[in-house]
Amino acid sequence: MSVFDRIRRIAKANINWLLDKVEVPEQELESKIKELEETILEGRESAAVYGATFRRLEHEHAQLEQQQKDLAKRAAQALKVNDEATARQALADKVRLSERAAQIRPGVENGHKTFEMLRDNLIRLQEQLKTARLKLEDLRARQRTAEAQKAFDVHLGRTADLGGGVAFERLEDEVLQTEAEVEIRQEMRGDSLSDIELAQRSRDLQVEAELQAMKEQLENES
């Protein structure tokens, strides 16, 4: 199978059926991308060679057409001066060139169609390659996301297996214990101040009691 036929076959095959699949195996997509890359590379090289040949043939045909016009003018000018020999020779050359032009004309016409078709198919393959690469990048990104989520779930599961809830409860108990200890210390500091106040109150009561006793004694003496 020629490279032209392979390019035409792959271009017509269209890989949208593969790209539209919900889950595309990465290996399958990579294989398709490699095939597209190789085909495009061969197609470009073949197009360069074929295009050079086609352009040369097209240029030759254009020159033949122009030469025929020039010979027709030469024959007409020769007849104006009654130079039939020159006119006859110019027309003979024109006929010879027209035969050559007729021989290569189908090649030029077919070559033009083939070159245009090759160019269009290469453009189509390049678009498919671009789409396939984007699809592969999206697939790999989704795979990385899935792996990261899986790793996170495994880590979370291990934390639960190690008694993550118990650990949180233990931490909460420690916080409550610390808060209680701080509160008790504050209360103890508050009790120390109360003891001083109680001591002073006790003195005041003692003074009042003695003062009352003295008053009663004085009343009895009077």
Summary of the structure (lengths in Angstrom):
residues: 222
radius of gyration: 53.0
end to end distance: 148.1
largest distance: 186.9
contacts: 547
relative contact order: 0.08
helix: 93%
strand: 0%
